[in-house]
Amino acid sequence: MNVHKALISGASIAGLSTAFWLSKAGWEVTMIERARAFRDGGQNVDVRGIAREVLQKMGLEDQVRQQTTTEEGTAFVNEKGQVVGAFPVEGSDGMTAELEILRGDLARVVIEALPPHVHIRYGDWIEQVSNHADHVDVQLHSGQTETYDLLIIAEGIRSRTRDQVFGDRVSRNELGLNIAYGTIERETGDDRWWRWYTATGGRQISLRPDNQGTIRAMLAFKDDKHNLASLPHEQALAELKVIFAGAGWQDKRVIEGFATSKDVYFDYLTQIKMSTYSEGSVCVTGDAAWCVTPIGGGGSSLALIGGYVLAAFLSQQDSNESASISNGLDQYEQWMRPMVDKAQSLPPGTPDLFYPQTKVGVGTMQTFIRIASFGPFRKLASRIGHVARTKQELPEIRMAQTATTPQASL
Ligand SMILES: Cc1cc2nc3c(=O)[nH]c(=O)nc-3n(C[C@H](O)[C@H](O)[C@H](O)COP(=O)(O)OP(=O)(O)OC[C@H]3O[C@@H](n4cnc5c(N)ncnc54)[C@H](O)[C@@H]3O)c2cc1C
């Protein structure tokens, strides 16, 4: 029987999930990651819907549960910090999910579970791809040219290799929404709730607890013409300060905290839509293929699921048949696409409705939240967190007989 060889480019959630499962299926897996070392960091992500089943199959649910951010729910507050409506953790997929974890912690849990024969080469990336029906040649920045049966691009939203291979089959849907994330100090008065404040001018401030004794802050604003992520860091910070002046609630605390925070980063929310997830011997997964943005939600869940589904369909093929990989890739796309489409189809008026410009708009939103937080309405409102759910069963994965036990490989 042929042993297939895969190169996975990008070692975050999508790449790591794919490496985990593909190596279990008996593939020889090599990973490259542009960063020089394991990328820790990142704010809150969650594991929702059928991604919990993938995590259980990995045997990692307990480890994730032990490292959750301990958030107890989501509370919308007014300018004085008074709670307008509260949504405690109820069931698995409310506004605060049952499994909320810092991105870096989730990545570490998966990387430590990789079989020892999966190698990650840090500080390297692809310069050129030569894509053929039955193999792919990659020229790496480090100088080598290597040949694989399949190249899996898991490089996140700004993937260069994806753009090189798929060109105009990649489309971008900018949502006109800027978000600045950063870690700030915890203060007396901070509790274990996610506090969310909406100000006039399409501005939002949110503070979330973590399990590291700090607070994860977010400043978001709606403006189609202003893309802070495209500016030099110091300039973006300065503009953010101007935009949030007079926003109210804890605006000064967050702006001052961001001035000294080491991990502030800016995102200009953009959905990635691709007319195909594969061509020849190259495929895409995770944000590189279908970035849903925090507005759609579930990016990490879809990344975990994508890795499993891709490996499962590839494992079901007869490895001696020439069309086996392309059949597996087609099935992977057919399975993933409905779930991705659902996560990307935003309700009418989104995100504008959630970023009101006027006092009247903010008041209307608060009234809506107050009503939505009561009894039966609360369950209905919590459906906003129902992403990565599907009626489809996860495909079965055929594990290789030689799959080895997990071992740390950081
Ligand atoms: C450091 C970091 C912090 C993040 N913080 C948040 C957050 O706070 N909130 C949130 O909702 N989402 C965050 N995300 C995004 C979140 O991880 C993804 O939306 C989701 O988990 C899907 O993951 P992904 O693996 O598809 O993409 P990503 O997590 O974006 O990972 C892509 C990986 O590919 C690597 N890479 C990029 N280009 C190349 C290249 N040319 N060659 C090789 N490797 C390459 C990157 O270094 C990265 O490790 C963060 C991602 C990263 C990398």
PDBQT file of the ligand as one rigid body, heavy atoms in Angstrom, charges set to zero:
ROOT
HETATM    1  C1  LIG A 501      -1.576  34.658  16.767  1.00  0.00    +0.000 C 
HETATM    2  C2  LIG A 501      -3.043  34.541  16.435  1.00  0.00    +0.000 A 
HETATM    3  C3  LIG A 501      -3.978  35.175  17.251  1.00  0.00    +0.000 A 
HETATM    4  C4  LIG A 501      -5.348  35.098  16.973  1.00  0.00    +0.000 A 
HETATM    5  N1  LIG A 501      -6.240  35.693  17.810  1.00  0.00    +0.000 NA
HETATM    6  C5  LIG A 501      -7.568  35.572  17.606  1.00  0.00    +0.000 A 
HETATM    7  C6  LIG A 501      -8.519  36.164  18.492  1.00  0.00    +0.000 A 
HETATM    8  O1  LIG A 501      -8.154  36.830  19.429  1.00  0.00    +0.000 OA
HETATM    9  N2  LIG A 501      -9.852  35.989  18.255  1.00  0.00    +0.000 N 
HETATM   10  C7  LIG A 501     -10.298  35.253  17.198  1.00  0.00    +0.000 A 
HETATM   11  O2  LIG A 501     -11.513  35.095  17.021  1.00  0.00    +0.000 OA
HETATM   12  N3  LIG A 501      -9.427  34.686  16.325  1.00  0.00    +0.000 NA
HETATM   13  C8  LIG A 501      -8.080  34.830  16.502  1.00  0.00    +0.000 A 
HETATM   14  N4  LIG A 501      -7.187  34.268  15.615  1.00  0.00    +0.000 N 
HETATM   15  C9  LIG A 501      -7.734  33.570  14.439  1.00  0.00    +0.000 C 
HETATM   16  C10 LIG A 501      -8.223  32.173  14.785  1.00  0.00    +0.000 C 
HETATM   17  O3  LIG A 501      -7.168  31.373  15.215  1.00  0.00    +0.000 OA
HETATM   18  C11 LIG A 501      -8.803  31.611  13.523  1.00  0.00    +0.000 C 
HETATM   19  O4  LIG A 501      -9.922  32.394  13.111  1.00  0.00    +0.000 OA
HETATM   20  C12 LIG A 501      -9.355  30.200  13.623  1.00  0.00    +0.000 C 
HETATM   21  O5  LIG A 501      -8.885  29.508  14.726  1.00  0.00    +0.000 OA
HETATM   22  C13 LIG A 501      -9.009  29.426  12.353  1.00  0.00    +0.000 C 
HETATM   23  O6  LIG A 501      -7.644  29.117  12.403  1.00  0.00    +0.000 OA
HETATM   24  P1  LIG A 501      -6.716  28.844  11.146  1.00  0.00    +0.000 P 
HETATM   25  O7  LIG A 501      -5.745  27.809  11.607  1.00  0.00    +0.000 OA
HETATM   26  O8  LIG A 501      -7.493  28.609   9.928  1.00  0.00    +0.000 OA
HETATM   27  O9  LIG A 501      -5.971  30.252  10.904  1.00  0.00    +0.000 OA
HETATM   28  P2  LIG A 501      -4.972  31.075  11.838  1.00  0.00    +0.000 P 
HETATM   29  O10 LIG A 501      -5.260  30.834  13.263  1.00  0.00    +0.000 OA
HETATM   30  O11 LIG A 501      -5.013  32.464  11.350  1.00  0.00    +0.000 OA
HETATM   31  O12 LIG A 501      -3.540  30.429  11.545  1.00  0.00    +0.000 OA
HETATM   32  C14 LIG A 501      -2.813  30.542  10.359  1.00  0.00    +0.000 C 
HETATM   33  C15 LIG A 501      -1.389  30.070  10.626  1.00  0.00    +0.000 C 
HETATM   34  O13 LIG A 501      -0.666  30.065   9.413  1.00  0.00    +0.000 OA
HETATM   35  C16 LIG A 501       0.585  30.723   9.583  1.00  0.00    +0.000 C 
HETATM   36  N5  LIG A 501       0.970  31.281   8.293  1.00  0.00    +0.000 N 
HETATM   37  C17 LIG A 501       0.495  32.392   7.674  1.00  0.00    +0.000 A 
HETATM   38  N6  LIG A 501       1.068  32.543   6.479  1.00  0.00    +0.000 NA
HETATM   39  C18 LIG A 501       1.913  31.503   6.311  1.00  0.00    +0.000 A 
HETATM   40  C19 LIG A 501       2.766  31.094   5.257  1.00  0.00    +0.000 A 
HETATM   41  N7  LIG A 501       2.866  31.790   4.112  1.00  0.00    +0.000 N 
HETATM   42  N8  LIG A 501       3.487  29.962   5.426  1.00  0.00    +0.000 NA
HETATM   43  C20 LIG A 501       3.406  29.243   6.575  1.00  0.00    +0.000 A 
HETATM   44  N9  LIG A 501       2.615  29.584   7.609  1.00  0.00    +0.000 NA
HETATM   45  C21 LIG A 501       1.859  30.689   7.470  1.00  0.00    +0.000 A 
HETATM   46  C22 LIG A 501       0.303  31.758  10.657  1.00  0.00    +0.000 C 
HETATM   47  O14 LIG A 501       1.497  32.176  11.297  1.00  0.00    +0.000 OA
HETATM   48  C23 LIG A 501      -0.623  30.997  11.582  1.00  0.00    +0.000 C 
HETATM   49  O15 LIG A 501       0.084  30.224  12.512  1.00  0.00    +0.000 OA
HETATM   50  C24 LIG A 501      -5.803  34.354  15.841  1.00  0.00    +0.000 A 
HETATM   51  C25 LIG A 501      -4.859  33.707  15.020  1.00  0.00    +0.000 A 
HETATM   52  C26 LIG A 501      -3.487  33.784  15.295  1.00  0.00    +0.000 A 
HETATM   53  C27 LIG A 501      -2.509  33.074  14.403  1.00  0.00    +0.000 C 
ENDROOT
TORSDOF 0
